[in-house]
Amino acid sequence: MEGFHHHHSSITSPFSYTFAITGTAATTSTFNTTPWMNSRIWSKLPQRLIDRILAFLPPPAFFRARSVCKRWYALLFSNSFLELYLQVSPRRHWFIFFNHKISKSYIYKNNNNGATGTASNHNNDGYLFDPYDMAWYRISFTLVPSGFSPASSSSGLLCWVSDEAGPKTMLLCNPIIGSLTQLPPTPRPRLFPSIGLTVTPTCIDVTVAGDDMISPYAVKNLTSESFHIDGGGFYSIWGTTSSLPRLCSLESGRMVYAEGKFYCMNCSPFSVMAFDITSNAWFKIQAPMRRFLRSPSLLECKGKLLLIAAVEKSKLNVPKSLRVWTLQSCGTMWVESERMPQQLYTQFAELEGENGFECVGHGEFIVIIIRGTDKALLFDISRKRWQWIPPCPYRRHHHHGFVDELHGFAYEPRLATPITGLLDHLALPFQNFNA
């Protein structure tokens, strides 16, 4: 197994300080000193068994446990424990959200004025949501320099991209352990491209698409560039480029990865753009009911690509609804798999007021956030259960409502992401962006 690389070894995890339990799901527990917890018995547990128990803890409990003794505190830096953790720790389908104020017009205006700042996420705080316990946590990204925005996520890593127009620099961050790894900058200058990231235990793939800067004052969706590195020693540093289909209108923002392909929405009319990583080729997929969709989003759940949108067929006798479609294995056909109950949709539509909504999927869960409000829904695909999510207690309020929209990603908290060690072999000098 690759060694574990802590790129900022002087920094202990910020998690233990910023991972505060909120009142939404937290209860204060005390140890029950009954004969069943006799210290003479429990103190004799083999250390290997104790480590195995600790490896199963969710991150908040693990970081609380680190304060028990020096040995437990040092587990985060123990290769043997982290190897055990990677083998036995259950996958947790969490989500992470950020204040989202970024826009093309803002970046473009600021870059024309020579500025490199961004309107997004000044304080670099993220909001973790645990759908199992319906709990919110706050986590700070103190290592991420200003002028970067979150763009994608995969396998415990978050990709941050430089806001400034031009060649794009990306940082891979594991917020749980406070590591930060830089990718080589893209050769082509771009403004606000769509970025796809997929990370496995043996390789990293990144695709950057669209918003090619054909002049300092104009962009056009022309090309994509891909980065690949794997444990077998093969790497391609933005050496693979591909042409986008003519007249495509990418909805700038995140790409979704499923079954060897990156997907993103295409506008006017709605369709789905797909990029096959292996064949390095783009193609279009027709969206279901494309003329009647509103606020469509692409999600990955359980390895499948889903499309979720409001459906409004005003001229036909069909009630408005929110529907979910699943892309079939043939890769071109959609099948409706879920529909929000009509009574709930009536309530949802009243709150939403056609302002739009954002959806994020992960594992068996879908989160739907209504723009301009603190309201959000959680849909558990396995249990076919819809429920309202407690409001995030960390969102900033304004006397006219909420200052910021929330922009979310699927996120799987991990104490170790050893794959980033491969990037050390590229011998990139880490750039000081704050200089």
C-alpha positions, -999 to 999 in steps of 0.1 A, spaced: 0 0 0 12 35 -7 25 55 22 3 81 38 14 116 30 7 145 53 15 175 33 11 199 62 24 177 90 27 207 114 -10 211 113 -31 187 134 -65 181 121 -87 213 123 -116 188 126 -113 185 164 -119 222 168 -144 230 141 -164 198 141 -189 211 166 -220 191 172 -251 211 165 -283 211 185 -301 194 156 -291 159 164 -267 161 193 -274 147 228 -251 149 257 -242 114 269 -225 103 301 -207 71 308 -228 46 327 -206 31 354 -224 -2 357 -208 -36 363 -211 -42 326 -184 -15 321 -160 -29 348 -126 -13 341 -108 -44 352 -124 -62 323 -124 -36 296 -89 -24 303 -76 -58 292 -91 -56 257 -63 -64 231 -50 -32 215 -57 -46 180 -94 -50 189 -95 -15 204 -80 -2 171 -106 -21 151 -134 -5 172 -120 30 167 -117 24 130 -155 19 128 -163 52 146 -178 81 125 -155 111 123 -170 132 150 -168 103 175 -132 95 164 -120 130 169 -136 132 203 -119 98 212 -85 113 202 -85 134 234 -86 102 256 -49 95 255 -16 101 236 -18 68 217 -53 75 205 -44 110 195 -15 97 174 -36 71 155 -42 97 128 -5 95 120 -2 57 123 2 39 90 -9 5 105 -40 21 119 -49 39 87 -44 8 67 -68 -10 90 -92 20 88 -92 18 49 -100 -19 51 -128 -19 76 -143 15 80 -179 16 66 -187 41 38 -206 71 49 -227 89 23 -225 124 36 -228 158 19 -209 191 21 -223 225 13 -208 259 8 -220 294 6 -223 300 -31 -221 335 -45 -199 328 -76 -210 339 -110 -194 344 -144 -203 381 -145 -185 387 -112 -154 368 -121 -153 384 -155 -158 418 -142 -131 414 -115 -106 399 -139 -111 427 -164 -102 450 -135 -71 431 -127 -85 416 -95 -80 380 -85 -105 378 -57 -138 360 -57 -172 366 -42 -175 331 -31 -169 316 2 -148 343 19 -145 325 52 -138 291 36 -163 273 59 -181 242 48 -212 227 62 -212 189 65 -246 171 66 -249 136 80 -282 121 66 -281 91 89 -284 113 120 -299 144 103 -270 164 118 -251 194 106 -214 202 114 -192 231 104 -156 226 91 -131 252 82 -108 251 52 -81 273 66 -54 259 43 -72 268 11 -60 302 -1 -83 330 -12 -92 331 -49 -103 294 -50 -138 279 -51 -150 243 -45 -157 226 -78 -160 188 -74 -155 159 -49 -147 122 -49 -136 96 -23 -129 120 6 -112 147 -16 -125 181 -25 -113 198 -56 -109 236 -54 -103 256 -86 -87 290 -91 -113 317 -99 -90 339 -119 -95 337 -157 -67 319 -174 -50 285 -170 -67 268 -141 -50 256 -110 -66 229 -89 -61 219 -53 -71 185 -38 -80 188 -2 -89 163 25 -106 185 51 -107 158 77 -69 156 81 -61 191 67 -40 180 37 -37 200 5 -22 188 -28 -17 209 -60 -23 197 -95 -3 211 -124 -22 241 -140 -42 235 -172 -25 246 -204 -56 263 -219 -70 295 -204 -106 292 -193 -131 314 -174 -155 292 -155 -153 256 -168 -171 225 -157 -148 202 -137 -151 165 -131 -131 145 -106 -131 108 -99 -107 92 -74 -102 55 -67 -77 37 -45 -54 34 -75 -59 65 -98 -70 101 -101 -89 114 -132 -98 151 -137 -116 166 -167 -119 203 -173 -144 213 -201 -157 244 -218 -154 282 -214 -123 283 -235 -110 319 -236 -108 327 -273 -99 363 -263 -96 384 -231 -133 393 -236 -149 362 -250 -154 325 -242 -167 296 -261 -173 259 -254 -147 243 -276 -125 217 -258 -119 196 -227 -86 186 -211 -80 155 -190 -55 146 -163 -47 111 -152 -23 94 -128 -23 59 -114 -4 36 -91 10 17 -121 32 46 -129 12 59 -159 3 96 -159 -9 121 -185 -6 157 -173 -33 175 -193 -19 157 -224 -53 145 -235 -77 170 -252 -110 165 -268 -134 186 -289 -168 193 -275 -199 188 -298 -207 218 -319 -230 245 -305 -231 229 -271 -241 251 -242 -226 236 -210 -243 245 -178 -211 256 -161 -205 239 -128 -201 204 -116 -198 172 -136 -212 139 -123 -192 107 -126 -209 73 -132 -198 41 -148 -167 54 -165 -182 86 -178 -185 123 -167 -219 139 -173 -231 175 -173 -263 193 -183 -266 211 -216 -290 240 -220 -314 253 -246 -330 228 -250 -320 206 -221 -299 175 -229 -271 156 -212 -235 158 -223 -214 127 -216 -176 122 -218 -162 87 -220 -129 87 -202 -115 56 -219 -124 66 -255 -118 104 -248 -150 112 -267 -180 134 -260 -216 127 -270 -251 139 -263 -280 121 -246 -315 133 -250 -331 143 -218 -366 129 -208 -395 153 -213 -369 180 -222 -394 207 -231 -412 205 -198 -382 204 -173 -374 230 -147 -343 231 -125 -329 198 -138 -299 183 -120 -278 152 -126 -269 130 -97 -250 98 -91 -266 73 -67 -254 38 -62 -233 40 -93 -262 50 -115 -268 84 -132 -301 100 -122 -318 131 -135 -342 150 -112 -364 179 -123 -397 196 -119 -421 188 -147 -446 214 -159 -468 205 -188 -493 234 -187 -511 226 -219 -518 190 -210 -539 176 -182 -508 164 -162 -503 177 -127 -470 194 -120 -446 172 -102 -410 165 -92 -396 134 -109 -365 112 -109 -353 93 -140 -325 66 -141 -303 62 -171 -304 27 -183 -274 5 -190 -278 11 -228 -267 46 -220 -294 65 -240 -327 56 -225 -343 70 -193 -368 53 -171 -388 72 -144 -379 57 -111 -394 81 -85 -420 108 -82 -425 131 -52 -460 124 -36 -484 150 -49 -494 163 -15 -457 169 -6 -451 185 -40 -479 210 -34 -462 220 -2 -427 220 -18 -439 241 -48 -455 267 -25 -422 271 -6 -401 271 -38 -422 296 -57 -405 288 -90 -372 302 -76 -355 269 -84 -338 243 -63 -305 224 -62 -301 186 -59 -272 165 -47 -271 127 -46 -249 103 -27 -254 66 -21 -290 60 -12 -297 97 -5 -309 127 -25 -308 162 -9 -331 189 -25 -324 225 -13 -349 252 -21 -332 284 -32 -336 315 -11 -349 296 19 -336 274 47 -358 245 36 -344 212 23 -357 177 17 -340 144 21 -351 114 0 -340 80 10 -341 59 -21 -339 26 -3 -367 33 21 -388 54 -3 -390 80 24 -392 118 20 -385 140 50 -377 177 57 -341 184 69 -335 206 100 -322 240 88 -284 244 88 -277 264 120 -245 280 105 -261 298 75 -258 336 77 -290 355 77 -299 389 62 -329 410 71 -342 403 36 -336 365 39 -305 344 34 -274 361 21 -260 331 3 -272 301 -16 -259 267 -6 -240 248 -33 -234 211 -24 -214 180 -32 -215 144 -23 -188 138 3 -174 107 20 -154 117 51 -121 98 52 -92 98 76 -68 89 49 -66 94 11 -32 78 3 -37 82 -35 -26 118 -33 9 106 -25 12 98 -62 12 135 -70 43 140 -48 63 122 -75 55 150 -100 78 172 -79 56 203 -83 67 233 -63 38 243 -41 28 278 -51 21 304 -25 -11 319 -37 -13 344 -9 20 361 -17 
